[in-house]
Amino acid sequence: MDIIRLSLARESFTNATCSGKEMEALKSFKQGLRDPSGRLSYWTGADCCQWSGIECDMSGNVIKIDIRNTFPSTTYRSSCLGGKINSSLLELEHLVYLDLSFNCFQGLRIPEFFGNLKNLRYLNLSFSSFGGEIPPHLGNLSSLHYLDLNADDFITPISYILSSAHLQWLSGLTSIKYLNMRNVELHSQGPDLLQALNMLPSLEELHLHSCNLDNLTVSHSYVNLTLLSVLDLSDNNMKSSIPEWISNLTGLTKLDLSNNYFYRYENIPRDCRDKASKENLDPVLYYGIEGRIPRSLGSLCGLKFLNLSGNLLTGELDEFLDSFTTVCPDNRLVTLSLSGNQLTGGIPSSIGKLKYLKQLHMSHNCFWGSLPETIGNLSFLQELDVSLNEMDGTIPKTLGKLSYITDLNLEDNHWQGVLTEDQLVDLKSLRYLYVSTDRVRTLVFNVTPEWNPPFRLWHLELYNCMVGPTFPAWIRTQSELNYVILHNTGIEDTIPEEWFADISSQVTRLQLTDNKIKGKLPQKLKFPEVETIDLRKNCFEGSLPHWFTNATYIFLQQNLLSGPFPDYISELTQLQILDVSENLLTGMIPTSLCKMIALEILSLRENQFSGKLPNCWSDFQMMRVLDMASNNLSGEIPSSVGLLPSLNILSLSNNSLSGEIPASLQNCTSLQSLDLGDNKFSGNLPLWIGIDSTELGILRLRSNKLTGIIPEQWCNLPNLNILDMAENSLSGVIPSCLGELRSMTHTTLGDSNLWVRYTFEEQILMLTKGREMKYSSTLRYVKTIDLSSNNLTGEIPHGITNLTALGTLNISRNCLAGSIPSDIGNMRWLETLDLSMNKLSGPIPQSISFLNSLSHLNLSYNNLAGKIPQGNQLQTLIDVSIFEGNPSLCGKPLLSKCGDSDGGSDVPMSKNPDEDFETELENLWFYCCGFVIGICSVWCTLWKKDQWREAYFRFFKLA
């Protein structure tokens, strides 16, 4: 398209003087426009040929108007032209070039009179917020070479829809070479598109990105697009195979059939073993071209760019690649993008015949095996991405030949073996290195201690790769790093302070997690650019360092840091997350912490802090998580904690806090998890829960001194998944409305704010299956009610059996009477049921045998009577202690027999010993007769069949 602009430039003569008629036409055009920044204020003077954006020919005729908005994005809106487009442009009879791009016409329809500008060869209306129907009058522009109607919006999402109800007008553009209709709504125009395009024999570039062409014709007998070089059909809702007619476009150099939903949604199903996950995709979220990459596509020898990413392509790659490299041995393919499909098999060795390849993107598929040795033949390769696959082989030594490679991504696979200097020997251009495997198959870096790599990395990510136990010398040489992740790399050394200091000035992320790095952290360093410091799960000792940084996130949990909380921590005014949990920090929580008002997550869990909580929380408007569990804190909860409007998680469990639960917490209307268990709180249960705080998913107040009844208002918690009130002094009855807790009747996952869940791992201690367990990453799957060890009376409410998704029900050690609900078998997901040490009576319902998930049952020390039900999961629960303390129970596994069965079995006992003897004789006679008949049948067969008899005796002779 530069040729078009050049030809127009040759027709432009700056020394010409425009006519008065054309000057007046331009002035009328200007008057109709809205010009907030005065861009056209320079359209003054006697000669319009000298005006900015105007060019004339040698006769003074205006041939070019270019009022494209070239201002940067910061001032883009204020410099946008808008308003109306005056038809005075028709006076410019020689106009060949009109560019109105990157302006703001706010849904204005494209003027019909544009179709009368018969001499136009260049028309650019892109990124200018035109809307409505494209006038078919544009089809009159038979001299037009370049038409750009890109309906994207430069700054904001598309707000004005540009569409075309039919495409017959395209056939009039007989001279068109470049056609861009990106984001123009062409729904249902797929069948007519090819018919119209066949009338454009000069077309060289066609851009139809995101036009909703879901019904594009797959097969077509004739395609008259022999000059077409660029075809962009990306991000259309196509649900078909790759169109067959594309293989006839032998002049193609660029083909883009990608879908960018691959970049919008990160949860694309990728379980390569779960076929159903791919066959039952949500058609709203997951759409794209299906089937295999056709062999015929390999005949497009002119291709330099091929993008098929973000589709639903299946099958192996070798058929297409073998065809392409055989038919086109001198191919010039530069970019091959196949990411985000469902391609399988090994990466074929023919990949090495793409000798001019620079970008190879194959991530997010199901490729397996090793990288082929021929990968080393791609001597011009700059980017290689095979991340998120099932690669379970080795990395070949030939990889070390790729001297031009800058970006190497081998993450999220199952690599095995050893990575030596040979695989990295000549990667002198490497800047980005990503390698990760799973914990089961570790990849070992085995390089000599003195090795100095030829590259200087900017970005390094290693997950589950063994580079330790000493801190690798080759990483110490990487002084230009600005992004470092070394996760579970087996380092058991100290951090070299010199390397730490070298990278501190430019590093933006420093993550050395899940190692055994020891020693003290450097006490004084400046990190002016860092956003995240993550040193969790190591063995760092000493006090918290005095770092000068504008960091947003600092994670130091699960180390051996000790000493008091330093006052200078308040200097980290930009900090949003501070997690120092599971260390050995001591002393009081300083009031200087109150200056860090940007904090959103503060976790001091499992340290040795003592004293009272500071009362200075009113300025923390963005605080979402406050976790100070498992310390030695005392006193009352400060009322200012109730002034945290964004608080999602409050965990103060396992301390020595006392007093009543403050009513100010009712102001925390976003609260999703409240854990105050294992303290000394007293008073009645709060009535405001269920009225003001209706978002609660976790409510844990166990092991306190709380009294009173369970308020019925708590039944108004639709998201409640965990209710733990055990070991208090609660009285009254269990509210029957607990059976209406909606979240416990559905198997949907409990979920907090996604950002919180990604950056913070909540921990809850719960008694389940008879023992105390810590839940963290699996917490969202837990649904439990524990009201044990209280003074509750009355009966078990029948409505509680409506909680069909409940996993644990523990109401033991109370004073409950009555019978076990007969329909308890409805609670099909129940794993733990503990009703022990109550005053329950009556039989154990037969429906209890329907609890197929039950693994822990305790009905001991009640007044239950009758036969213990048998069958299904109950057959595995044979511990006598489950039923002890119920003297009127009988049957297995108890020794006491029921009157109508033997040890609880379902086989009736005979009332008369003689009947037993007669039955035994009948059984013996039956078995004997059967044995005799069977033997006779075999011998008779051998006697009648000669071949069978010979084979039979031959077998025994061999034996």
N, C-alpha and C positions, 0 to 999 in steps of 0.2 A: 504493500500500500504506500510505501515511501515513493514509489515510481509515480503514483498519481499526484502526490504533493509536489514532486519535482517538476512534473509537466506543467502544473499550474503556476509554479514559480517562474517558469520560463515565459509564460504569457503575461507576467506582471511587469509593469514599467512604472517606477516610482516618480518619474519626471512628468507623467501625464497629468492633466487637469480635468476634474470631473465636470459633468454638465450640471446646470442649475436644476434640471428636472430630477436627476438622480440624487442631488444633494437634498432637495425637499423630501424625496421619498425616504431617505435615511433619517431625516429629522422627524418625520411622522412616525417612523418605526421606533425611534428613540423615545418619543413622547408616550407611546403605549406601554413602555417598559417601566417596571419599578426598579430603581437603582439606588439602594440604601447607602452604598459606599461611594457613589459618584464616579463609578468606573468610566462612564460615558460622558463625564463632564468635559473631557478633552475633545469631544466632537464639536469643535468650533473652528472658525476660520473659513476662508473663501474656497479652499480646495479640499474637498472631502477625501481625495486620494491620499492625503497626508494624515488622515485621522487614524487613531490606533485601531488596528484590526481590519482596516479597509485596504484593499488593493485594486488597482485599475489596470486596464490594458493600455496600449499605445494611443488609443483614441480617447482615452479618458472615461471609458465605460467601467463601471464597478463590476468586477468579476469575483471578488472574494469578500466575505464577511466572516470574521473569526472573533467571536466574543465569548470564547471558552473561558470558564472561570479557572484561573491558574493559581489562585490564592491557596496557601496551606490550610490544612484542616482546622487549625485553631481559629482562623478568621473566615473560614469557608462560608458559613451561613450569612454572616454580615456582608459578604461581598457578592452574594447571589443576585442575579437578575431574575425578575419575575414579571407579573402583570400579563398583558396581552400582546399578541404578535400582530402588528398592523399589516393589512393586505397591500400597503403601499410598496411592499417588496416586489410586487408584480411589475412595478415601473422599472426594475433593474433587469432589463431584458437579456443582458449578457452575463448574468450571475451564474457562475459555475461551481462555486464553493460556498457552503453555508455551514458554520459550526456554532451551535448553541449549547454545547455540552457542559455538564457540571454546573447547571443553574437550577433555579427553584420555581418551576411553573405550577406547582401545587395542584396537580390533577387536570391542568388545562389540556383540552383535546388538541391533537396535532392539527393545525389548520388545513382544511381541504385545498385551499389555493396553492399549497406547496406543489400540488400535482400539476400546476400550470407553469412552474418554473422550468420550462422545457429544456434549457441548456445546462441544468444542474448535473454535475458529475460527482460531486462530493456533498453528502448530507449527513451531519452528525448531530443527533438529538439525544445522545446517551447521558445517563445520570442526571436528568433534568426534571424528573418527577412529572412527566407527561402521563395522562391517564385516558381512560375510555377506549373507544374503538379506533383502531388504526384506519384512517380514511383510505378506501380502495383507490382514490384518485392518485395516490403515489405510484400506482402502476402505470401512469402516463409518462413517467420519467424514463424514457427509453434510452437516454444518453448516460444515465447514472451508473457510475463505476463503484461507488462506495456508499453504503447505507448502514448507519449504526443507530439502532433503536433500543439499545441496552436499557432495560427498565429498572436496573439497580438504582438504589439510592446511595449516594456517596458516604453519608454519615449515619443516618438512621435506617432501621429496617424498612422494607418496601411498604409504603402506605398508600400508593396510588397504583391501581391495576391497569396496565396497558394490555389490550387484547385484540384478537382478530378472529371474527366469527367464520371467515372463509379465507382461503389463500389464493383464489384465482387471480387476484391483482398482481401477485408475484410474477406471473408469466409475462407481464408487460415490461419487466426490467431486463430487457434482452441484452444489455451491455454490462450488467452487474458483475463485478469481480469479488467484492467483499460484502457479505451480508451478516449482520449481527443483530439477533433478536433475543438476546439473553433475557430471561425472566418475563418475556411476553407470554400471556396466557393463551395457549393454543390447544386447550383441552378438546378432545374429539376430532382434532384436525390431522391426526396421524395418517389416516388413509389417503387424504388429499395432498399431503405434503410432497410426496415423491412425484406425483403427477405435475404439480406446479414447478418443482425444482428441475424436472426434465426439460422445461422450456428455457432454462438458463445455461446455455452451453459454455459461457465464458466464466462461470462461477469458479473461484479459486479458494475462497475461505467461507465457511458456513458455521456460525455459532448459534446454537439453539439450546444453551444451558438452561435448565430449570424452566421448561415451557409446558410441563405437565403433559408430555406426549406419551401417555401410558398405552396408547393403542397404535403405535407406529407399525407400519407394514413390515412384516418379517421377510416375506418373499416378494420379488417383483421381477417380471420377465425382462425388463429393459431399463437401464439407467444411463442417461445421457449427461454424465458429469465427468467427462474424461480429463478435465483440467483441474478438478477439485484436489486441493493439496491439504487443506485443513478441515476436519469435520469434528465438531464438538456437540455431542448429544448428552452431555453429562447431567446428572441429577434430574433426570426425568423419571417418572414413576413406571418405567417399563417393567413388565412382568412376563417377559418372553425370552427366547434365546437370542443370541447375537444375530441381527438381521443378515440374511444370506447375501443381499445385494451389496453389502459393504465390501465383500471380497472382489467385486467387479470394479471397485474404485482404484485402479492400479496406479494412479498418480498421487495417492495419499502419502503425505510425510508425517502428518499428525492425526491421531485418532484418539478421542477422549470419550469413553463410555462409562465413566466413573459415577459413583453416587456419593455425595458428601454427607449422607446420614452416618457414614462410617466415622466421621469426625464429630458429629453432633451427639451420638449416643455411644457410651463406652461399654454398655452392657450387652454387646452383640453376643448371642450364644456361640460358644466356642468349644464345648465339650466334644472333642472329635470322636469319642466313643458313644455318645448319646445321639443316635440318629434322630430320635423323636424331637430333640430340642431344635433341630434344623428344619424338620418337616412341618412343625406346628408354630411357625413364627407369626408374630402379630403383624398382619399386613399393613397396619397403620404405621408401625415403626420400621419394619424391615421389608424392603422391596428391592427389586433389582433384577438384572439380567440373570437368567437361570441356564442350567445345562453346562455342557463342556465348551471349552474354547475350540471352535471348529478348525479342523486341519486346513480348510480353504483360506483361512485368514493368513496362513503362512505364505501365500502367494503375493502379498503386498510388499514387494522388495524395496520400495522407496521409503518405507516407514522409518522415521527417526524418533518418534514419540508415540508410545502406546500405553494408555492408562485404562485399565479395567478394574480398578480398585472399588471397594465398597459395594460389591454385587453379591449374588448367591451362586457364583460359578462353582462347579463341582468337577470331580474327576482328576486325572493326573495331567501333568504339564508336558510330558515327553512327546505326545503326538503332535501338538502344535509346534513345539520348539524344534523337533527333528525335521518337520516339514519346512519350517521357515529357514533353518540353516542349510537344508539340502537344496531347496529351490532357489534360495538367495544366499549363496556362499559369500558374496561380496556385500552383504547387508550393512547398512549404516545406522542401525538402531542405537540410539543414544540413551533413551529413557524407557524402562519397562517397569510399570507399576501394577502389581497384582494384589496389593494388600487388602485385607478385609473381605476375603472370600471363604470358600470351603474346599479349596484345592487340597488334594492329598498326594501321597506317594513321595518318593525321593526327588530331590532336585536333580534333574537330568544332567548328564555330563555334557550334553550339547550346549548347555548354557555358556560354555567356554568358547563357542564359535561366534558369540556376539562381541567381536573384538573391539568395537568402537564404543561399547556400553560405558556410560558414566554414572547413571543412577539405576540401581536395581532394588526395588522395594517389594518384598514378599511377606511382610509381617501379617500376623493375625490370620493364619491359615492352619492347615493340618499337615504340613510337610513333616516328614520324619527322616531318620537316617543321618548321614554325615554330609557336610559340605563336600561337593565333588572336587577332586584334585584339579579339574580343569578350571576352577575358579581363578587360579593363578594366571590364566591366559588373558584375563580382562585387564590388560595393562593400563587402560585409561580410566578404570573405575574410580569414582570419587565417593559414592555413597552405596553402602550395602546394608540392607535392613532385613533380617530374617527373624526378628523378634516375635514372641507370642506364637510359636509353632510347637511341634512335638519332636524337634530335632534331638535324637537320642544317641547320636554317634559322636564322632570326633571332629576336631577342627584340623584341616590338613596343613602341612608345612607350606604348601604353595601359596597360602594366604599371605605369607610374608613377602611375596613378589609385588604386591599392589602398592607401588610407590606413590601413586597419586591419590590414594584414598584418604579422605578427610573425616568421614563419618562411618563408623563401624558399629552396628547394633546387633548383638547376638543375645539379647536379653530374653528371659522367660522361655527357656527351653529345658531340655534334660541332658545337656552335654555331659560327657564323661571323658576320662583320659587325662592327658597332661598337655598343658600349654607351655611351650618352651620359647626360647629366643628365635627359633626358626620361623615360627608363625608370625613373628613381629619384626623380623630382622630389617626389612627395608621399608617399613611404613613411615617414611620420613615426613609425610604430609599430614599424618593423623592428628586430629584435633579433638574428636569426640569418640570415646570408647565406652561401650556398654556391653557387659558380659554378666549373665546370671544363669544359674541352673538351680535345680531343686536340692533340698537338703539330703535326699537319699543318694543322689549321684553327684558328688562334689567334683568340681573341676579344679585341678591343681596347677598353679603357676610354678613351674620349675625352671627358674633362671639362675644363672650364676650370681653370686653376691656382688661382683664388681661390674655387672652388666649396666651399661649406660645406653638406654634406648635412643634411637635416632629421632624420635618425635618429642614434641613438647605439647602436652595435652592442655586443653582448656576445660574439658568436661570428662570426668571419670566416674563410672558407676560399676561397681563389682558387688554382686550378691551371691552368697554361698560359694565363693571361689576361694580356695585355700592359697593365700599368699604369705601366711605367717609360718612359724610363730614370731619371728623377729619382724620388726617393721621394715618392709622391703626397701632396699637401697634404690631400686629403680623408680619407686614412687617418690622418694626424697628428691630425685632430680627434677621432678615436675613442679617447677617453681612458678609456672604461669597459670596454674589451676584456678578457676573461679567457681567450679561446681564439683564437689567431692562427695561420693557415697561409697563407703567401704562397710558393707553389712555382712556379718557372719563370715569373716575372711580368715579366722583363726589366728589373729594377731594377739600375742600375749606379752608384748613388749611395752616400753614407755613411748610416748610420742616424742619424736625428735623436735626439740624446741626451735632449732634453726629453720626446719621446714615449716613448722607452724607459723613462725614469724614471717617467712617468705611469702606465704600465700595469704596472710591475714589482711593485707592491704587491698586485695581485689576479690577475695572469695565471697560468693553470695549464698552458697549453701555448704555447710560443713557437717557431714553425717558420718560418724564412725561407730555405728550401732552394733549391738549383739556380738561383741568381741570380748576379750579379757585384757584390754589395755589397762595398764596399771600406772602407779606413780601419781604425782601431783600435777594438776593442771597449771600451765603457766599463769602466773598471778596477774600480770599486767600486759595486756595486748590491746591494740586498736583494730577493730573490725568495722571500718567505715561503710562498707558495701554489703555486709552480710545481712541476710534476711532470716535464715534458719541456722541454728546451732543445735545439733542433735547428737548427744554423746551417751544416750541411754544404754543400759545393759552392758556395763563394763566394770572395772575394778578401780576406778579413780578414787584417790584418797585426798585428805586434807580439806581445807576450807573452800568455800565458794570463791571463785576468782573475781578479781576486780577488773572486768573488761569494759572498755569504752566502745560502745557499739550502739547502732540504731536498729538492732535486731528486732524482728517481729515475734519470732518463736524461739524459745530456749527449752530444750528437753535434756535434763540431767538425771532422770529417774533411774533407779536400780543400779546405784553405785555404792561407794563406801565413804561418801563425803560426810564430814563431821564439822563440829563447831557451831557457833551461833549464826543466825541469819544476819548478814552484814547490813549496816545502815546504807551503804553506798548502792545497794540494790535499787534504791529509789531513783538513781540516775538513769535507769533504763525506762525512760518515759514513753518510748514507742512500743514497748513490749505488749503483745496481745496474749501470748501463752507463756506461762512459767510453770514447769513441772519438775519438781525436785523430790518427788515421792520416792519412798523405799530407799532412804539413805539413813544416816546416823546423826542428822542435824539436831541441835539441842537449843535450850534457852527459850525465851519468850518470842512471840511473833511481834516484830517491831512495828511501831506506828508509822515508821517511814515508808512502809509498804503502801500506805494509804495514798501516797503521791503517784502511784502507778495506775492512774485512772483509765488508761487505755486497755487494761487487762480484760480479757474475755474468759480465759481459763486459768485458774490458780489451783494447783494441786500440791499440797504439802503432806499427803497421806503417808502413813507408816514411817514416821520419824520419832523423835523424842522431845518434841516441843511441849512446853508446859506453860502454866499461867492462864490468863484469861484471853479471850478473843478481843482484838481491838474493836472499838465502837466507832468506825470511820468509813462505813461502806456506802454512804449516801451518794457519793460522786461517781461510783462505778456503774454508769448507765448501760454499759455494754457487757457486763459480767454475765457469762452464761453458765460457768461451772465454778463452784467453790467446794473444794474437797480437802478437808482437814481430818479425815478419819484416822483412827489408830494412832493417836498421840496421847499425851498426858494432860490435855486441856481441861480446865475446870471453870466453874462459874456458870453464868447464864448466857444464853444466846443474845447478843446485843440486838436491840430493836432496829438498828440501822440495817441489819441484814434484810429486813423486810422492805427496804427501799431499793432493791435491785430489780428493776422492772423487766429485765431480759433474762433473769435467772432460769435455767433449765434444770440444773442438777445441784442439789445441796446435800452433801455427805459429811456428817459430823459424827459418825458412829464410832464406837469403841474408844470413848474418852471418859471423862468423869464430869461431864456437863450436868447441870441440875436446874431446878426451877421448872416452871411451866413452859410448854411450847408457846412462844410468843405469838400473840394475835396479829402482829405486824406482818407475819409471813403470808397472810391472806392477800397482801398487796402484790405478791409474786405470782401473778396470774399466768405466767408462762411456765411455771414449775412443772416438770415432767417426772422428776425423781426426787423423793425426799427420804433420806436415810438418816435417822437419828437413833438407831438401835444401839444397844449395849452402852447406855449411859445411866443417869440417875434422875431422869425427868419424872415429874409427878403431875398430879392434876388429872382432869378429865380429858378425854379425846376431843380434839378441836372440832367444833361444829361447822366451821367455815370450809373445811375440806369437803368438796362436792358442791359447794355453792360458788365460792370465788375461784378456787383452784380446781378446775374441771379437766385439766390436761394431764393430770397425774397418771403415769404408767407404772410407777414403782412407789409403794408406800410401806416403809419398813420402820417400825417403832418397837421392835422386840427388845426384851431384856431391859425394861425400865421399871418405874414404879407407878405406871399410869393406872387410873381407876375409871369407874363409870361404865356406861354402856357403849356399844358400837353404834354410832349415829346412822340413822337410815339415809341421811344425806349422802353418805359415802357410796350409796348405790347409784349415784348420778355421775360416776366416773367411767365414761364409756371406753377409755383407753387403759384401764387398770389391768395389769398383767401379774403384778406381784403385790400381795397383801400379807404382810407378816407382822402380827400383833402378839406373837408368842411371849411367854414368860413375863406377864404383867399381872395386874390384879383386876382385870376386867370382869364385869358381872352382867346379869341380864341374859337375854336370849340372843341367838344369832339371827340377825334380820332376815326375814324370808326374801326380801328384795335383792339379796346378794346373788340370787339366781338370775338376775337381770343384767349382770355385768357383761356388757356386750362383747368386750374384747376376749373374754374367757369362753364365749360360745362360738368363736370362729378361730380358725387356725392361722389367721393372718399374723405376720410378724410384728412384734412391738418395735417401734422405731422412733428414735429421737431425731433431733435436727441432724441432717446428714453431715454437715460441716463439723459438728461436735463429735459425732461418732467416728469421723475420719481422723480427728486430731487428738481425741481423748478416749482412753479405754476405762470405762466405769467398772468398778469392782464391787460385788455384793456377796456377803457371806450368808448362806442359807442352809437350813437343816433339811436334807432331802435324802431319801432312801436310807434313813437311819443314821446318817453321819453328816457332819458339817462340811460343806463344800464351798469353794470360792468360784463365782461365776464372773466372767469378764466378756470375752469375745462372743460367747454363746448366750449372753444375757437376754438378747432380744428374742430368743426362742423359748424362754422360760415363762410358764404360767403357773402360779402357785398361790394357795391360800394356807396360811399357818396361823391358827388361833390357839395353839396348844398352851398348856400350863397357865390357865386362867381360872376364873370361877364362873364360867358360863353355865347357864341352866336351860331348862326347856328341852325341846326336841330338835333333832337335826331337820332343818326346813326342807320339805320335799322339793322346793324350787331349786335347791342347790344342784340337783342332778341335771339341770338345764345347761350347766357349765361343761359342755361336751368337749371343749378344747383344753380343760384344766389338766395339768400334769401332776400336781401334788396337792393333796388335801390332807391336812394334819389338824385335827381338832381333839387330840388326845389330852389327857390329864385335865379334864374339866368335870362338870357335874351334869352332863347331858343324859337325858332319860329317853324313854320311848324306843321305837324300833329303828333299824337301819332302813332307809327308803327302799321300797321294793324295786324301783326302776333305776337303782344305782348303776346298773349295767349300761345305761346310756352314756356314761362318762368314758367313752371309748379310748381316749388318749391318756387316761390316768395311769401313771407309773408308780406313784406312792400313795397309799391310803392308810392312814393311821387314826383309828378310832379308839385306841386303848385307854384304859384307866378312866372309864366313865361309868354310867349306870344304865347302859343300853340293854334292852331285853328283847325277847322274841327270837325268831329264827334268823339265820343268815340268808338273805334273799338269793334264790337260785340265779338271778340275773348277774350276780357278782362274777359268775364264770365267764361272762361275755367281755370282761376287761382284759383284752388280749395283750395290752401293753404293760400290764401290772407286773412289777418286779419286786416291790416291797409292800408287804401287807402286815398290819398289826391290829388285831381285834382283841388282844388279851385284856384280862381283868375287867370284864363286864358281867352281865347276867344273861348272856346269849344262851339259847337252848336249841336242841334239835340236831339234825344231821348236817354235817359240814358239806356244802356243795362240792361236786367234783367236775372234772373236765376242763379242757382248754388250758389256759395259762395257770390255773390253780394246781395242775398236776406237778408243776415245778416248785410250788411253794410248800415244801414238806417239813419246814421247821416247826416243831411242836410248840415253841414259844409264841408263835403267831396267835394261837388259840387258847393258851393256858389261862387259868384264872376264870374260866367259864365252866363251872362244874356240870352244867346240864348239856354241854355239847358232846357229840359223839361222832365217830367215824374217822377215817384217815385224815390227817396223820396221827391223831390221838390213839391211844391204846384202848380207850373205852369204846366198845362196840355198840352199834345201834341195834334195836330190837329186830329190825328187818333186813340187816345186812351184815356182812362179815368185814369187820374192820373198816367200815365206811365205804366198801366197794359197792358198786351198783349191781352185783350179782346176788339175787335173793338167796337167803339161807334156807335149806330144807328143814321142814318141821319134824320129819320122821327119819331116823337113821336107816331104817329098812329101805326107804325111798332112795336114799343116797346110794345104798349097795346095788339096788336094781338099776339105777342110772349108770353106775360104773360098769355093770355087766353089759348093758346095752351099748355103751361106748366101745368096750373091748370087742364085742361081736362085730360092730360096724367097721372098726379098723382092720380086724383080721380078714373079713370078707373083701374089703377093698384091696388088701395086700395080695390075696390069692388071685383075684380077678386081674390085677395088674400084671403079675408074673405069667399067668396063662396067656394073656394077650400078647406078651413079648415072644414067648416060645412058639405060639401058633403062627405068628408072623414069620419067624425065622424058618419054621418048618415049611411054609407055603412058598416063600421067596428064596430061590437058590442064591441069587446075587447078594442079597442082604446077609444070608447065612455065611457065605464065603468071606464077605467083608468083615463080619463080626469076629470070626475066629482068626482072620488075618491080623486084625487089630490087637487081639490079646496075645498072639504069637510075637508080634513086634514089641509089645509091652514087656 
